[in-house]
Amino acid sequence: MLAHELPRLLFGTPGNPLTLAQHKATFASTFNAESLLGELEASGLTGRGGAAFPTARKARLLREQRGHHKVVVVNAMEGEPVSYKDSTLLSTNPHLVLDGAAILASIIGANHVIVCVSRDNPTAVGHVQRALDERQRGGSKGPEFNLETAPWRYVAGEESALVHWLNDNESLPQYRPQRPDILKLSHRSVLLDNVETCANVGLIGRYGAAWFRTLGTRTSPGSVLVTLTGAVERPKVLEVAPGMTLRTVLNVADADPDPQALLLGGYGGSWLDGALLDTPYDNESLAPLGASVGAGIVVVLGRQGCGVVETQRVVKWMANESARQCGPCAFGLPALSEDLAELSTGSRNSTKALQRLEQRCGVIEGRGACHHPDGVVRLVRSALRVFAEDFKSHSRGTPCLGSRSKKYFVAVPRLEHESELIWV
Amino acid sequence: MGVRRRTGGFYLRVNPILCDGFGHCHELAPELVNMDEWGYPIIEKEPTPLSELAALESARYAVRGCPRQALRIERVSEA
């Protein structure tokens, strides 16, 4: 391949993955790295699961751990309901992901790779299974590969929850007071990376860091996968270079050219005002605006929609997805959801609800074992900032027109057992 | 009887998974622990200097009095 333009990761046809022979022919290596870790450090690759942690630093930390038995876990759980970049990648280039995982395994000295795919996504499971079978038939050298299918939940994709599931079949996040903290899979140190990160590692191992840095910006090099939904002609997964403006990204997918706002980063992400479309799409430029690329999710909110109602729907679903381990999350998120519900209908208590909402955000933040409540608080705070006018008119008892149009843009899954919610 | 260290500080930390909101810590260490509306502790985020002996003493009471053993004291050498 070795092209200097896009697509890199999505080279091929989604739904029709390359076989191992085709994959080897397409991604022929042109580069022989002396030190893979050095190459990874030079590339400046950041994690694509949402937190954008430098992958090389994580790999170095794991490499310095003692012990002969280490594990690489590839996270393809894809907890965000509006995101399907991971399954698109797995149904396009599964072998690239497996190559990257093998490279990471050789860097840290692991002899075992576990690919975790959600069992509620049978297509992706099938593609991974087929790719693994092909490798086994080929008798290729390298680490041992395993496929695990965990049940899908929002918090099940959190790293400690996933490792806990692999250990004890319980998808619950763990309390980890020390940071950095090494996850353990029955005494074996675990390196956990997102699928897209692994695929990028696979490319860096083949073509080198200098090639990798030809796209993107200095702080976020390479390409990122973006799931674009909401007010667009056709929701799809795009591969973009960080540094492109949001307007360009939206134009590629024929999105609404004049949106009210954008939801960036996922359900635990933040809203961005629609007037700021000329911001470059990378973490460095978005950080001053209180947003981030996150898990590569862009939801376009059209002018007919209402930000208050959309936020309320997302927060209600997120409250239901809490693991209910920590009090501030189990009780706080439903409380936020109730306040937002009062505001979205514009009932007579909504002025008080608005005050309570701001105060509760400060109370909940940073008090859970994982960052699930923090994500919701970030979303609510950004909504209060971006839709300040709407919140004011809602709290006066005159909901905006959009909330009466019953037109929704953010795809929220139906609550499974609405009658069994722990709060009324 | 050792010499009491007067430099540095300490944090009171709660494991939010273990905590069930009994509220004993608020009774035992009111200067360090506040309550939220659901009865879960909101603990001082800044380190308390070790020279505040009364605060350290009540933090110890809170740690020992917690029915879920969810609290612990974490020392920091210099702020």
Interface residues (C-beta under 8 A of the other chain):
Chain A: Q174 Y175 P177 Q325 C326 G327 P328 C329 F331 G332 A335 V363 R367 G368 A369
Chain B: R13 N15 P16 I17 L18 C19 D20 G21 D36 E37 W38 G39 Y40 I42 E74
